[in-house]
Amino acid sequence: MLGAPMVKVITFLKRKAGMSVEEFQSYWRTRHPDVVTRLPGVRRYVQSHALLSIHGHEDPIYDGIAEVWADDTDALRAMTRSPDHPALQVDEARFIDRSTMGVIVTDDHLIKDGPVPPDAVKSVTFLNRKPGLSVEEFQHHWREVHGPIAALLPGLRRYVQSRTRRSAYEGGRIPAYDGVVLAWFDSTEAIRKTATTGEYARVLADVAAFLSPGVPPTILTREHVIVA
């Protein structure tokens, strides 16, 4: 699924005030792709919608994420300069709270690959590095130390680290997140079972070595591939 290296934009979204989850998800999946796919250079486009069952308890931090792959950063710049880009922004305002919308530009690192059932649950976790830890130290520990530990989780089908690109830190800038974990499981029940294992305890024990204190924000989603 991950072939030649590409750059990926992750956009995290909240629905517009007054819009139901069902209305938001329907518009996002059936109407919004029309404007996204007009942009030049979209190599792959995936929407991950927060599970409705989660909304039944409390609103998650985001209603979902969009992932758009392109060949390189020049291709991303071409998208934003395209004459079709203003129409994208206009359409976003119809169903997204753009004041809370955020974007990070990332590189994908596939840690574990495996078959994923069509109705799999995709866990999306937003990471920030431990205070005092450099970007280089954070990225090295996440990929070389934590990645192999997490890959051993029972029930984990697929695991991708989307690391925020170094350019996001230029000029003293601070991106919203240092990276995003994408992990696929058969079901929410499979996730609950995983959380009771010794392997999961090892993952939690390692978190303090490289992540900021507290529980990282996580949403459970179902993935919809728009452009494969």
C-alpha positions in Angstrom: 0.0 0.0 0.0 3.0 2.3 0.7 5.1 2.2 -2.5 7.5 4.9 -3.6 8.1 7.6 -0.9 5.5 10.3 -0.9 4.6 13.2 1.3 1.3 13.2 3.1 -1.0 15.9 4.5 -3.1 15.0 7.5 -6.0 17.3 8.2 -7.9 16.9 11.4 -11.5 18.0 11.4 -14.5 19.0 13.6 -17.9 19.4 12.1 -19.7 22.7 11.7 -21.7 23.8 14.7 -25.3 22.6 14.5 -24.5 19.8 12.1 -25.2 16.3 13.2 -22.6 13.6 13.0 -24.6 11.8 10.3 -25.0 14.9 8.2 -21.3 15.7 8.5 -20.1 12.2 7.6 -22.5 12.0 4.6 -21.5 15.3 3.2 -17.8 14.6 3.7 -17.9 11.2 2.1 -20.3 11.9 -0.8 -20.0 15.5 -1.7 -16.6 16.9 -0.6 -14.5 14.4 -2.7 -15.7 16.2 -5.8 -13.6 19.3 -5.0 -10.6 17.4 -3.5 -10.1 15.2 -6.5 -10.1 18.2 -8.8 -6.8 19.3 -7.3 -3.7 18.4 -9.3 -1.4 15.7 -8.0 -3.6 13.9 -5.6 -2.0 10.4 -5.5 -4.1 8.9 -2.7 -7.0 10.2 -0.6 -8.4 8.6 2.5 -11.1 9.8 5.0 -11.2 8.3 8.5 -14.6 9.0 10.2 -14.9 8.8 14.0 -17.1 5.9 14.9 -20.7 6.9 15.7 -20.7 4.6 18.7 -18.0 6.9 20.2 -20.2 10.0 19.7 -22.9 8.3 21.7 -20.8 8.8 24.8 -18.9 12.1 24.3 -17.6 14.0 21.3 -14.0 13.0 20.4 -11.4 15.6 20.0 -11.9 15.4 16.2 -14.7 14.0 14.0 -12.1 12.5 11.7 -9.0 13.0 9.7 -8.3 13.3 6.0 -5.1 12.0 4.5 -3.9 13.2 1.1 -0.7 11.9 -0.5 1.4 13.7 -3.2 4.7 13.0 -4.9 6.6 15.8 -3.0 6.2 19.2 -1.4 6.3 20.9 -4.8 3.2 18.9 -5.7 1.5 20.1 -2.5 2.4 23.7 -3.3 0.8 23.2 -6.7 -2.4 22.1 -5.1 -2.7 25.3 -3.0 -1.9 27.4 -6.1 -4.4 25.6 -8.3 -7.4 27.6 -9.5 -9.5 24.8 -7.9 -8.2 25.4 -4.4 -10.6 28.3 -3.5 -13.5 26.0 -4.3 -12.1 23.5 -1.8 -12.0 26.1 0.9 -15.5 27.3 0.2 -16.8 23.7 0.4 -15.0 23.1 3.7 -16.9 25.9 5.3 -20.2 24.1 4.4 -19.5 21.3 6.9 -16.3 21.9 8.8 -15.5 24.2 11.7 -12.5 25.7 9.9 -11.5 27.6 13.1 -10.5 24.3 14.7 -9.2 22.6 11.6 -5.5 21.7 11.7 -2.9 20.4 9.2 0.5 18.7 9.5 2.7 17.5 6.6 4.2 14.1 7.3 6.3 11.2 6.1 4.8 7.7 6.5 6.8 4.9 8.1 5.2 1.4 7.9 6.1 -0.5 11.0 3.8 -3.5 10.6 1.9 -4.6 7.6 -0.8 -7.2 7.4 -4.3 -8.0 6.1 -6.9 -5.5 7.2 -10.6 -6.5 7.1 -13.0 -4.1 5.3 -14.8 -3.1 8.6 -11.6 -2.7 10.6 -11.3 -0.1 13.3 -8.5 2.4 12.7 -7.1 4.1 15.8 -5.6 7.5 15.3 -3.4 8.9 18.0 -1.9 12.4 18.0 1.6 12.7 19.5 3.7 15.5 21.0 7.2 14.9 22.2 8.5 15.1 25.7 9.6 18.6 26.8 13.3 19.0 26.3 13.5 16.2 23.8 14.8 17.3 20.4 12.9 16.4 17.2 15.7 14.1 16.2 15.7 12.3 19.5 11.9 12.0 19.5 11.8 10.6 15.9 14.6 8.1 16.6 13.0 6.8 19.7 9.6 6.6 18.2 10.7 4.7 15.2 13.6 2.6 16.4 12.6 1.8 20.0 8.9 2.3 20.4 7.9 1.1 17.0 9.2 -2.5 17.5 7.5 -2.7 20.9 4.1 -1.5 19.6 4.4 -3.9 16.6 4.1 -6.8 19.0 0.7 -5.8 20.3 -1.8 -8.8 20.0 -4.5 -8.1 17.6 -2.7 -5.3 15.8 -3.2 -5.7 12.0 -1.3 -2.8 10.6 0.8 0.0 12.1 2.0 3.3 10.5 3.9 6.2 12.0 3.2 9.5 10.2 6.1 11.7 11.3 5.8 15.5 11.0 8.3 16.7 8.4 11.4 18.6 9.6 10.4 21.6 7.5 7.5 22.2 9.9 10.0 23.2 12.6 12.0 25.8 10.5 12.2 29.3 11.9 11.2 28.2 15.3 7.7 27.1 14.3 5.9 24.6 16.4 3.5 22.2 14.6 0.2 21.1 16.2 1.6 17.6 16.6 5.0 15.9 16.2 3.3 12.9 14.6 0.3 10.6 14.3 0.0 6.9 15.0 -2.3 4.9 12.7 -3.2 1.4 14.0 -5.7 -1.0 12.6 -7.6 -3.6 14.6 -10.5 -6.0 13.8 -12.9 -4.2 16.1 -13.3 -2.1 19.2 -13.5 -5.3 21.2 -10.1 -6.3 19.8 -8.7 -3.0 21.0 -10.1 -3.6 24.5 -8.6 -7.0 24.7 -5.2 -5.7 23.5 -5.3 -3.1 26.4 -5.3 -5.9 28.9 -2.1 -7.6 27.7 1.5 -7.4 28.9 2.6 -6.2 25.5 0.3 -3.2 25.9 1.8 -2.6 29.4 5.2 -2.5 27.8 4.0 0.1 25.3 2.6 2.3 28.0 5.8 2.0 30.0 7.9 3.3 27.1 5.6 6.3 26.5 7.2 8.4 29.3 10.5 8.1 27.5 9.6 10.2 24.5 6.0 11.7 24.8 4.7 14.7 26.7 2.9 13.9 30.0 -0.8 12.9 29.9 -2.9 10.7 27.6 -2.3 11.4 23.9 -5.6 12.4 22.1 -7.0 9.4 20.3 -10.0 8.8 18.0 -11.4 5.5 16.8 -12.4 5.6 13.2 -13.5 3.7 10.1 -11.5 4.3 7.0 -12.9 5.2 3.6 -10.5 5.1 0.7 -11.6 7.7 -1.9 -8.6 7.7 -4.2 -6.6 4.5 -4.0 
